[in-house]
Amino acid sequence: MAPTHLPAGPMQSPVMEDRPRSSSVLLGTSAALLALGFGALLLSVWQDPRQSAQARYAPPALAAPTLVPAPLTRAPLEPRAPLEPRAPGGATLRRSRVVPAAAADPEAAGDSRLQQLSAADFDAATSGDAPVLVDYYATWCGPCRLMEPMLESLAKEYEGKVTVYKFDCGEHGSKCQELGIKMLPTFQMYRNGQAVEEMVGTGNDQLMQMFANAA
């Protein structure tokens, strides 16, 4: 059999000719994918710097504080010092619960175990050297009634040392105005026709002290 003659010149395989084209396609695809990835990276880097800064530096969420009510405290009450203004003649004035003497009802009536003093006998009853306490009151006066049990008790305790009279400003309103009595009850301690001590209003301790000072 006669040998087959190869054509002159270099031999070229069809497969070898297609290989460069496949490589170029792969390189192009890789380059495209690389470009897409790089673009996504640039997009993430060059996003709004304010948003990225807020995302990076956003403080952690703080839990809402629990409100606890503070304990209530009450300042201690300081006792009031008693008011002791001076009346003409040096008599000491003490004030507590009082009512206007000008509103006394002349038609009101009431009973009392203490001695009643009239306007006609007032000067004679209070002009002696022995101490005399006069309770200026009105039968309608509530604070006056509150003080009556203590007054009766003190009149009994100091019997023979202090004489106690009740003077009704509802019945003898003009005399009470003449004496300057403006509030009820009012208590005046007399000696030799002069009021040496006075208390206006209610106050058992103060009334007891008046008797003790006079005895």
CORURUR-V705906 format. One line per field, one symbol per residue. burial: b if it has 9 or more other ideal C-beta (glycine too) atoms within 8 Angstrom, else e. A space follows every 50 residues. Layout:
BEGIN
burial=???
END
This chain:
BEGIN
burial=eeeeeeeeeeeeeeeebeeeeeeeeeeeeeeeeeeeeeeeeeeeeeeeee ebeeeeeeeeeeeeeeeeeeeeeeeeeeeeeeeeeebeeebbbbbbebbe beebbeebeeeeebebbeeeebeebbeeeebbbbbbbbbebebbeebbeb bbebbeebeeebbbbbbbbbebbebbbeeebebbbbbbbbbeeebbbbbb bbbeebbbebbeebe
END
